[in-house]
Amino acid sequence: MVITIMHKISEEQITDMLITAFEGGSNYWCLPESYQPSKWGEQIKNGRMKVKVYDREDEDDLLGTITEQSIRKGISLMMEDYPDAYSRWMTGDYDALDADIFLQLATMGEVVFG
């Protein structure tokens, strides 16, 4: 049996998760092109989110770009492959590790680091 549950995820929830990742959970592997979280909610809402993410150890190595589409894919992958982390996110009980998982999925489509 397969049960599909849909959640509405706000721009604020996504922004908070990205901030948690960039400021704690993922700063060991990633370097964002620009860090402007105050603009992300509006950018996500309007479909204009575009943050390039580079490898911290090789700043010329573009790992991916966070866009509305990559965020959707990251959420879908998190629901399927990391349901416990997704559940903690939806209940507001997530941590830096959960945020790192989300950022990696939204950036690269898989968990590569950690």
Buried (B, 14 or more C-beta within 10 A) or exposed (E): EEEEEEEEBEBEBBBBBBBBBBEBBBBEBBBBBEEEBEEBBEBBEEEEBEBBBBBBEEEEEEBBBBBBEBBEBBBEBBBEEBEEBBBBBBEEEBEBBBBBBBBBBBBBEEBEBE
